[in-house]
């Protein structure tokens, strides 16, 4: 394989990894908002996950 092919493959792998991390962060944020936000029950707001957020 040529050096340029390896470099392009590495760049694509890094971009895919960055997208995966970004989507995971967004998912965690949305889950916390949903579980601890304005629609949450009192029990959910008092849960360990919601207490760690504060």
PyMOL Python script that loads the backbone (N, CA, C, O; Angstrom):
from pymol import cmd

cmd.read_pdbstr("""\
ATOM      1  N   UNK A   1       0.844  -1.191   0.000  1.00  0.00           N
ATOM      2  CA  UNK A   1       0.000   0.000   0.000  1.00  0.00           C
ATOM      3  C   UNK A   1       0.883   1.246   0.000  1.00  0.00           C
ATOM      4  O   UNK A   1       1.964   1.264   0.588  1.00  0.00           O
ATOM      5  N   UNK A   2       0.406   2.258  -0.657  1.00  0.00           N
ATOM      6  CA  UNK A   2       1.133   3.515  -0.720  1.00  0.00           C
ATOM      7  C   UNK A   2       0.943   4.290   0.582  1.00  0.00           C
ATOM      8  O   UNK A   2      -0.014   4.074   1.325  1.00  0.00           O
ATOM      9  N   UNK A   3       1.871   5.186   0.829  1.00  0.00           N
ATOM     10  CA  UNK A   3       1.810   6.012   2.034  1.00  0.00           C
ATOM     11  C   UNK A   3       0.566   6.896   2.030  1.00  0.00           C
ATOM     12  O   UNK A   3      -0.022   7.137   3.084  1.00  0.00           O
ATOM     13  N   UNK A   4       0.164   7.377   0.868  1.00  0.00           N
ATOM     14  CA  UNK A   4      -1.025   8.230   0.804  1.00  0.00           C
ATOM     15  C   UNK A   4      -2.293   7.448   1.126  1.00  0.00           C
ATOM     16  O   UNK A   4      -3.213   7.982   1.745  1.00  0.00           O
ATOM     17  N   UNK A   5      -2.344   6.195   0.711  1.00  0.00           N
ATOM     18  CA  UNK A   5      -3.498   5.354   1.019  1.00  0.00           C
ATOM     19  C   UNK A   5      -3.602   5.118   2.520  1.00  0.00           C
ATOM     20  O   UNK A   5      -4.691   5.168   3.091  1.00  0.00           O
ATOM     21  N   UNK A   6      -2.472   4.863   3.148  1.00  0.00           N
ATOM     22  CA  UNK A   6      -2.455   4.652   4.597  1.00  0.00           C
ATOM     23  C   UNK A   6      -2.858   5.935   5.316  1.00  0.00           C
ATOM     24  O   UNK A   6      -3.613   5.887   6.287  1.00  0.00           O
ATOM     25  N   UNK A   7      -2.367   7.074   4.855  1.00  0.00           N
ATOM     26  CA  UNK A   7      -2.703   8.356   5.478  1.00  0.00           C
ATOM     27  C   UNK A   7      -4.191   8.664   5.351  1.00  0.00           C
ATOM     28  O   UNK A   7      -4.814   9.136   6.301  1.00  0.00           O
ATOM     29  N   UNK A   8      -4.752   8.397   4.187  1.00  0.00           N
ATOM     30  CA  UNK A   8      -6.183   8.641   3.984  1.00  0.00           C
ATOM     31  C   UNK A   8      -7.006   7.700   4.858  1.00  0.00           C
ATOM     32  O   UNK A   8      -8.000   8.118   5.452  1.00  0.00           O
ATOM     33  N   UNK A   9      -6.607   6.453   4.940  1.00  0.00           N
ATOM     34  CA  UNK A   9      -7.316   5.484   5.784  1.00  0.00           C
ATOM     35  C   UNK A   9      -7.253   5.904   7.251  1.00  0.00           C
ATOM     36  O   UNK A   9      -8.252   5.810   7.965  1.00  0.00           O
ATOM     37  N   UNK A  10      -6.107   6.360   7.699  1.00  0.00           N
ATOM     38  CA  UNK A  10      -5.960   6.818   9.081  1.00  0.00           C
ATOM     39  C   UNK A  10      -6.820   8.051   9.343  1.00  0.00           C
ATOM     40  O   UNK A  10      -7.438   8.166  10.401  1.00  0.00           O
ATOM     41  N   UNK A  11      -6.859   8.967   8.387  1.00  0.00           N
ATOM     42  CA  UNK A  11      -7.672  10.174   8.539  1.00  0.00           C
ATOM     43  C   UNK A  11      -9.157   9.826   8.618  1.00  0.00           C
ATOM     44  O   UNK A  11      -9.888  10.396   9.429  1.00  0.00           O
ATOM     45  N   UNK A  12      -9.599   8.899   7.783  1.00  0.00           N
ATOM     46  CA  UNK A  12     -11.005   8.474   7.822  1.00  0.00           C
ATOM     47  C   UNK A  12     -11.319   7.796   9.154  1.00  0.00           C
ATOM     48  O   UNK A  12     -12.392   8.012   9.717  1.00  0.00           O
ATOM     49  N   UNK A  13     -10.406   6.988   9.659  1.00  0.00           N
ATOM     50  CA  UNK A  13     -10.612   6.321  10.943  1.00  0.00           C
ATOM     51  C   UNK A  13     -10.714   7.338  12.078  1.00  0.00           C
ATOM     52  O   UNK A  13     -11.549   7.191  12.971  1.00  0.00           O
ATOM     53  N   UNK A  14      -9.874   8.360  12.046  1.00  0.00           N
ATOM     54  CA  UNK A  14      -9.908   9.409  13.078  1.00  0.00           C
ATOM     55  C   UNK A  14     -11.218  10.187  13.007  1.00  0.00           C
ATOM     56  O   UNK A  14     -11.816  10.495  14.038  1.00  0.00           O
ATOM     57  N   UNK A  15     -11.656  10.501  11.811  1.00  0.00           N
ATOM     58  CA  UNK A  15     -12.922  11.225  11.646  1.00  0.00           C
ATOM     59  C   UNK A  15     -14.089  10.381  12.152  1.00  0.00           C
ATOM     60  O   UNK A  15     -14.971  10.903  12.834  1.00  0.00           O
ATOM     61  N   UNK A  16     -14.111   9.100  11.836  1.00  0.00           N
ATOM     62  CA  UNK A  16     -15.178   8.210  12.315  1.00  0.00           C
ATOM     63  C   UNK A  16     -15.176   8.120  13.839  1.00  0.00           C
ATOM     64  O   UNK A  16     -16.235   8.139  14.466  1.00  0.00           O
ATOM     65  N   UNK A  17     -14.007   8.022  14.425  1.00  0.00           N
ATOM     66  CA  UNK A  17     -13.899   7.960  15.886  1.00  0.00           C
ATOM     67  C   UNK A  17     -14.400   9.254  16.520  1.00  0.00           C
ATOM     68  O   UNK A  17     -15.087   9.219  17.541  1.00  0.00           O
ATOM     69  N   UNK A  18     -14.061  10.388  15.925  1.00  0.00           N
ATOM     70  CA  UNK A  18     -14.515  11.677  16.453  1.00  0.00           C
ATOM     71  C   UNK A  18     -16.034  11.800  16.377  1.00  0.00           C
ATOM     72  O   UNK A  18     -16.666  12.300  17.307  1.00  0.00           O
ATOM     73  N   UNK A  19     -16.612  11.349  15.282  1.00  0.00           N
ATOM     74  CA  UNK A  19     -18.072  11.384  15.131  1.00  0.00           C
ATOM     75  C   UNK A  19     -18.725  10.481  16.179  1.00  0.00           C
ATOM     76  O   UNK A  19     -19.738  10.856  16.770  1.00  0.00           O
ATOM     77  N   UNK A  20     -18.161   9.310  16.410  1.00  0.00           N
ATOM     78  CA  UNK A  20     -18.702   8.403  17.413  1.00  0.00           C
ATOM     79  C   UNK A  20     -18.664   9.026  18.808  1.00  0.00           C
ATOM     80  O   UNK A  20     -19.634   8.921  19.558  1.00  0.00           O
ATOM     81  N   UNK A  21     -17.567   9.665  19.158  1.00  0.00           N
ATOM     82  CA  UNK A  21     -17.455  10.327  20.465  1.00  0.00           C
ATOM     83  C   UNK A  21     -18.464  11.456  20.572  1.00  0.00           C
ATOM     84  O   UNK A  21     -19.117  11.605  21.605  1.00  0.00           O
ATOM     85  N   UNK A  22     -18.601  12.247  19.532  1.00  0.00           N
ATOM     86  CA  UNK A  22     -19.553  13.354  19.539  1.00  0.00           C
ATOM     87  C   UNK A  22     -20.982  12.857  19.716  1.00  0.00           C
ATOM     88  O   UNK A  22     -21.731  13.407  20.524  1.00  0.00           O
ATOM     89  N   UNK A  23     -21.366  11.831  18.976  1.00  0.00           N
ATOM     90  CA  UNK A  23     -22.722  11.296  19.097  1.00  0.00           C
ATOM     91  C   UNK A  23     -22.969  10.685  20.471  1.00  0.00           C
ATOM     92  O   UNK A  23     -24.077  10.776  20.999  1.00  0.00           O
ATOM     93  N   UNK A  24     -21.950  10.068  21.052  1.00  0.00           N
ATOM     94  CA  UNK A  24     -22.096   9.497  22.389  1.00  0.00           C
ATOM     95  C   UNK A  24     -22.314  10.611  23.411  1.00  0.00           C
ATOM     96  O   UNK A  24     -23.161  10.482  24.294  1.00  0.00           O
ATOM     97  N   UNK A  25     -21.559  11.703  23.298  1.00  0.00           N
ATOM     98  CA  UNK A  25     -21.745  12.834  24.209  1.00  0.00           C
ATOM     99  C   UNK A  25     -23.138  13.433  24.077  1.00  0.00           C
ATOM    100  O   UNK A  25     -23.767  13.783  25.075  1.00  0.00           O
ATOM    101  N   UNK A  26     -23.610  13.548  22.857  1.00  0.00           N
ATOM    102  CA  UNK A  26     -24.951  14.081  22.641  1.00  0.00           C
ATOM    103  C   UNK A  26     -25.995  13.150  23.248  1.00  0.00           C
ATOM    104  O   UNK A  26     -26.953  13.612  23.868  1.00  0.00           O
ATOM    105  N   UNK A  27     -25.817  11.852  23.074  1.00  0.00           N
ATOM    106  CA  UNK A  27     -26.770  10.886  23.632  1.00  0.00           C
ATOM    107  C   UNK A  27     -26.812  10.970  25.159  1.00  0.00           C
ATOM    108  O   UNK A  27     -27.891  10.936  25.749  1.00  0.00           O
ATOM    109  N   UNK A  28     -25.663  11.078  25.793  1.00  0.00           N
ATOM    110  CA  UNK A  28     -25.607  11.181  27.255  1.00  0.00           C
ATOM    111  C   UNK A  28     -26.283  12.463  27.723  1.00  0.00           C
ATOM    112  O   UNK A  28     -27.016  12.451  28.712  1.00  0.00           O
ATOM    113  N   UNK A  29     -26.043  13.565  27.024  1.00  0.00           N
ATOM    114  CA  UNK A  29     -26.661  14.840  27.396  1.00  0.00           C
ATOM    115  C   UNK A  29     -28.178  14.787  27.261  1.00  0.00           C
ATOM    116  O   UNK A  29     -28.902  15.251  28.142  1.00  0.00           O
ATOM    117  N   UNK A  30     -28.654  14.221  26.159  1.00  0.00           N
ATOM    118  CA  UNK A  30     -30.106  14.117  25.955  1.00  0.00           C
ATOM    119  C   UNK A  30     -30.732  13.195  27.001  1.00  0.00           C
ATOM    120  O   UNK A  30     -31.814  13.485  27.511  1.00  0.00           O
ATOM    121  N   UNK A  31     -30.068  12.103  27.319  1.00  0.00           N
ATOM    122  CA  UNK A  31     -30.587  11.176  28.333  1.00  0.00           C
ATOM    123  C   UNK A  31     -30.683  11.852  29.690  1.00  0.00           C
ATOM    124  O   UNK A  31     -31.681  11.706  30.395  1.00  0.00           O
ATOM    125  N   UNK A  32     -29.645  12.589  30.052  1.00  0.00           N
ATOM    126  CA  UNK A  32     -29.681  13.303  31.343  1.00  0.00           C
ATOM    127  C   UNK A  32     -30.773  14.366  31.349  1.00  0.00           C
ATOM    128  O   UNK A  32     -31.474  14.531  32.347  1.00  0.00           O
ATOM    129  N   UNK A  33     -30.921  15.093  30.228  1.00  0.00           N
ATOM    130  CA  UNK A  33     -31.951  16.116  30.189  1.00  0.00           C
ATOM    131  C   UNK A  33     -33.331  15.470  30.325  1.00  0.00           C
ATOM    132  O   UNK A  33     -34.186  15.963  31.060  1.00  0.00           O
ATOM    133  N   UNK A  34     -33.536  14.367  29.612  1.00  0.00           N
ATOM    134  CA  UNK A  34     -34.832  13.695  29.647  1.00  0.00           C
ATOM    135  C   UNK A  34     -35.116  13.137  31.037  1.00  0.00           C
ATOM    136  O   UNK A  34     -36.241  13.234  31.528  1.00  0.00           O
ATOM    137  N   UNK A  35     -34.095  12.548  31.677  1.00  0.00           N
ATOM    138  CA  UNK A  35     -34.290  11.912  32.973  1.00  0.00           C
ATOM    139  C   UNK A  35     -34.335  12.911  34.125  1.00  0.00           C
ATOM    140  O   UNK A  35     -34.973  12.643  35.143  1.00  0.00           O
ATOM    141  N   UNK A  36     -33.679  14.041  33.988  1.00  0.00           N
ATOM    142  CA  UNK A  36     -33.566  15.001  35.093  1.00  0.00           C
ATOM    143  C   UNK A  36     -34.228  16.339  34.778  1.00  0.00           C
ATOM    144  O   UNK A  36     -34.196  17.251  35.604  1.00  0.00           O
ATOM    145  N   UNK A  37     -34.811  16.465  33.627  1.00  0.00           N
ATOM    146  CA  UNK A  37     -35.350  17.742  33.182  1.00  0.00           C
ATOM    147  C   UNK A  37     -36.748  18.031  33.700  1.00  0.00           C
ATOM    148  O   UNK A  37     -37.203  17.431  34.674  1.00  0.00           O
ATOM    149  N   UNK A  38     -37.415  18.948  33.041  1.00  0.00           N
ATOM    150  CA  UNK A  38     -38.715  19.422  33.508  1.00  0.00           C
ATOM    151  C   UNK A  38     -39.817  18.357  33.490  1.00  0.00           C
ATOM    152  O   UNK A  38     -40.810  18.498  34.203  1.00  0.00           O
ATOM    153  N   UNK A  39     -39.666  17.319  32.708  1.00  0.00           N
ATOM    154  CA  UNK A  39     -40.692  16.276  32.642  1.00  0.00           C
ATOM    155  C   UNK A  39     -40.424  15.121  33.605  1.00  0.00           C
ATOM    156  O   UNK A  39     -41.209  14.176  33.673  1.00  0.00           O
ATOM    157  N   UNK A  40     -39.324  15.192  34.345  1.00  0.00           N
ATOM    158  CA  UNK A  40     -38.925  14.092  35.222  1.00  0.00           C
ATOM    159  C   UNK A  40     -39.769  14.062  36.495  1.00  0.00           C
ATOM    160  O   UNK A  40     -40.248  15.088  36.978  1.00  0.00           O
ATOM    161  N   UNK A  41     -39.929  12.857  37.014  1.00  0.00           N
ATOM    162  CA  UNK A  41     -40.635  12.714  38.288  1.00  0.00           C
ATOM    163  C   UNK A  41     -39.680  13.065  39.427  1.00  0.00           C
ATOM    164  O   UNK A  41     -38.472  13.175  39.219  1.00  0.00           O
ATOM    165  N   UNK A  42     -40.218  13.236  40.611  1.00  0.00           N
ATOM    166  CA  UNK A  42     -39.400  13.574  41.773  1.00  0.00           C
ATOM    167  C   UNK A  42     -38.377  12.486  42.059  1.00  0.00           C
ATOM    168  O   UNK A  42     -37.232  12.784  42.399  1.00  0.00           O
ATOM    169  N   UNK A  43     -38.774  11.248  41.925  1.00  0.00           N
ATOM    170  CA  UNK A  43     -37.851  10.133  42.156  1.00  0.00           C
ATOM    171  C   UNK A  43     -36.690  10.165  41.174  1.00  0.00           C
ATOM    172  O   UNK A  43     -35.544   9.930  41.560  1.00  0.00           O
ATOM    173  N   UNK A  44     -36.973  10.453  39.920  1.00  0.00           N
ATOM    174  CA  UNK A  44     -35.910  10.529  38.925  1.00  0.00           C
ATOM    175  C   UNK A  44     -34.960  11.689  39.210  1.00  0.00           C
ATOM    176  O   UNK A  44     -33.745  11.549  39.068  1.00  0.00           O
ATOM    177  N   UNK A  45     -35.505  12.819  39.605  1.00  0.00           N
ATOM    178  CA  UNK A  45     -34.673  13.986  39.908  1.00  0.00           C
ATOM    179  C   UNK A  45     -33.760  13.702  41.097  1.00  0.00           C
ATOM    180  O   UNK A  45     -32.645  14.221  41.161  1.00  0.00           O
ATOM    181  N   UNK A  46     -34.221  12.890  42.027  1.00  0.00           N
ATOM    182  CA  UNK A  46     -33.416  12.565  43.201  1.00  0.00           C
ATOM    183  C   UNK A  46     -32.476  11.382  42.964  1.00  0.00           C
ATOM    184  O   UNK A  46     -31.752  10.984  43.877  1.00  0.00           O
ATOM    185  N   UNK A  47     -32.473  10.825  41.782  1.00  0.00           N
ATOM    186  CA  UNK A  47     -31.616   9.673  41.485  1.00  0.00           C
ATOM    187  C   UNK A  47     -30.141  10.081  41.477  1.00  0.00           C
ATOM    188  O   UNK A  47     -29.808  11.264  41.402  1.00  0.00           O
ATOM    189  N   UNK A  48     -29.278   9.083  41.555  1.00  0.00           N
ATOM    190  CA  UNK A  48     -27.839   9.332  41.610  1.00  0.00           C
ATOM    191  C   UNK A  48     -27.352  10.026  40.331  1.00  0.00           C
ATOM    192  O   UNK A  48     -26.487  10.899  40.397  1.00  0.00           O
ATOM    193  N   UNK A  49     -27.898   9.648  39.175  1.00  0.00           N
ATOM    194  CA  UNK A  49     -27.479  10.262  37.919  1.00  0.00           C
ATOM    195  C   UNK A  49     -27.759  11.762  37.930  1.00  0.00           C
ATOM    196  O   UNK A  49     -26.922  12.555  37.501  1.00  0.00           O
ATOM    197  N   UNK A  50     -28.917  12.143  38.413  1.00  0.00           N
ATOM    198  CA  UNK A  50     -29.269  13.575  38.430  1.00  0.00           C
ATOM    199  C   UNK A  50     -28.469  14.331  39.493  1.00  0.00           C
ATOM    200  O   UNK A  50     -28.146  15.503  39.296  1.00  0.00           O
ATOM    201  N   UNK A  51     -28.155  13.701  40.580  1.00  0.00           N
ATOM    202  CA  UNK A  51     -27.373  14.362  41.614  1.00  0.00           C
ATOM    203  C   UNK A  51     -25.940  14.599  41.159  1.00  0.00           C
ATOM    204  O   UNK A  51     -25.335  15.597  41.552  1.00  0.00           O
ATOM    205  N   UNK A  52     -25.381  13.713  40.344  1.00  0.00           N
ATOM    206  CA  UNK A  52     -24.017  13.873  39.842  1.00  0.00           C
ATOM    207  C   UNK A  52     -23.921  15.015  38.847  1.00  0.00           C
ATOM    208  O   UNK A  52     -22.857  15.612  38.682  1.00  0.00           O
ATOM    209  N   UNK A  53     -25.012  15.315  38.193  1.00  0.00           N
ATOM    210  CA  UNK A  53     -25.007  16.368  37.177  1.00  0.00           C
ATOM    211  C   UNK A  53     -24.826  17.734  37.814  1.00  0.00           C
ATOM    212  O   UNK A  53     -24.186  18.609  37.231  1.00  0.00           O
ATOM    213  N   UNK A  54     -25.372  17.923  38.979  1.00  0.00           N
ATOM    214  CA  UNK A  54     -25.366  19.234  39.627  1.00  0.00           C
ATOM    215  C   UNK A  54     -24.034  19.618  40.114  1.00  0.00           C
ATOM    216  O   UNK A  54     -23.872  20.698  40.683  1.00  0.00           O
TER     217      UNK A  54
END
""", "prot")
cmd.dss("prot")
cmd.show_as("cartoon", "prot")
cmd.util.cbc("prot")
cmd.orient("prot")
